[in-house]
Amino acid sequence: MKIFYKRIDLTELEYDNLIKCIDFDKLKEVEKQYEDMEAFKGFNIIAKLHNPKSIEYSSSKSTAASKATKARTEKVKYKIDLAIEILQTEKKTITHYAIAKKSGVSFNTVKKHISNDNLVSLNEMK
């Protein structure tokens, strides 16, 4: 049997309020149901609730994520611009779908970067 883990990131205030809402007597009853099951050996949710792990978010990780997102965005914009130029050279109607097909970028990504107004103005330039 596979066990999947779920994690909730809570502020201290959210955590404190959650603890106030929990009925620990009922939780003890639930834990007793799993005592004899081998897969749930060491199943002790009450202990985990009283000893939460603190998670620290590093600024370097956030910075790296921002840089990676910016790089991906620039790459997508370049592909879209290139696809628009190709469609203009081929004298084809420029649509979100046509751009997505030519650039290899998803339709939704093209819609995110190119508005309908931009499409109208691109097609008027033909």
C-alpha positions in Angstrom: 0.0 0.0 0.0 1.4 3.4 -1.0 1.1 6.2 1.5 0.8 9.7 0.2 1.8 12.7 2.3 -0.2 16.0 2.4 1.3 19.2 3.8 -0.3 22.4 4.8 1.6 25.6 5.2 0.0 27.6 8.0 1.0 30.7 9.8 1.3 30.5 13.6 -2.0 32.2 14.0 -3.7 29.8 11.6 -2.1 26.8 13.3 -3.2 28.0 16.8 -6.8 28.4 15.6 -6.8 25.0 14.0 -5.5 23.4 17.2 -8.4 25.0 19.1 -10.9 23.5 16.7 -9.7 19.9 16.9 -11.5 17.4 19.1 -8.5 15.4 20.4 -10.7 12.8 22.1 -12.2 11.8 18.7 -8.8 11.9 17.2 -7.5 9.4 19.8 -10.4 7.1 18.8 -9.4 7.3 15.2 -5.8 6.5 16.1 -6.9 3.4 18.0 -8.6 2.1 14.8 -5.2 2.0 13.0 -3.1 0.5 15.9 -3.2 -3.1 14.6 -2.6 -2.2 10.9 1.0 -2.8 9.8 0.9 -0.1 7.1 0.1 2.5 9.7 2.7 1.5 12.3 3.7 4.6 14.1 0.5 6.4 13.1 0.4 9.2 15.7 -1.3 12.3 14.3 -1.7 13.9 17.8 2.1 13.9 18.3 2.6 15.5 14.9 0.0 18.2 15.6 1.7 19.1 18.9 5.2 19.2 17.3 4.9 20.8 13.9 7.9 21.3 11.7 8.9 24.9 11.0 9.4 25.8 7.4 11.8 28.5 6.4 11.6 30.0 3.0 14.9 31.1 1.7 15.3 34.3 -0.3 17.8 32.7 -2.6 15.2 30.0 -3.6 12.7 32.7 -4.3 15.2 34.6 -6.3 16.1 31.5 -8.3 12.5 30.8 -9.0 11.9 34.4 -10.2 14.9 34.2 -12.5 13.7 30.9 -14.0 10.2 32.2 -14.6 11.6 35.3 -16.3 13.8 33.2 -18.5 10.9 31.0 -19.5 8.7 34.0 -20.2 11.4 35.6 -22.4 11.8 32.4 -24.4 8.0 32.1 -24.9 7.8 35.8 -26.0 10.6 35.2 -28.5 8.9 32.1 -29.9 5.6 34.0 -30.3 7.3 37.0 -32.0 9.0 34.7 -34.4 5.8 32.9 -35.2 4.0 36.2 -35.8 6.8 37.3 -38.2 6.6 34.0 -40.1 2.8 34.3 -40.4 3.2 37.8 -41.7 5.8 36.7 -44.2 3.5 34.0 -45.4 0.6 36.5 -45.6 -1.6 34.3 -43.4 -4.2 35.4 -41.0 -2.8 35.8 -37.5 -4.8 34.1 -34.8 -4.0 32.7 -31.4 -4.3 29.2 -32.8 -2.0 29.9 -35.7 0.6 31.5 -33.4 0.4 28.5 -31.0 0.8 26.0 -33.9 3.7 27.9 -35.5 5.6 28.6 -32.2 5.0 25.3 -30.5 3.6 27.2 -27.4 0.3 26.2 -25.9 -2.9 28.1 -27.0 -3.5 29.4 -23.5 0.0 30.8 -23.2 -0.4 32.6 -26.5 -3.8 34.0 -25.2 -2.0 35.1 -22.0 0.6 37.1 -24.0 -1.3 38.4 -27.0 -4.6 40.2 -26.5 -7.5 40.2 -29.1 -6.8 43.9 -29.8 -3.2 43.0 -30.7 -4.4 40.4 -33.1 -6.7 42.9 -34.8 -3.9 45.4 -35.2 -1.4 42.7 -36.5 -3.9 41.6 -39.1 -4.6 45.2 -40.2 -0.9 45.6 -40.9 -1.0 42.9 -43.7 
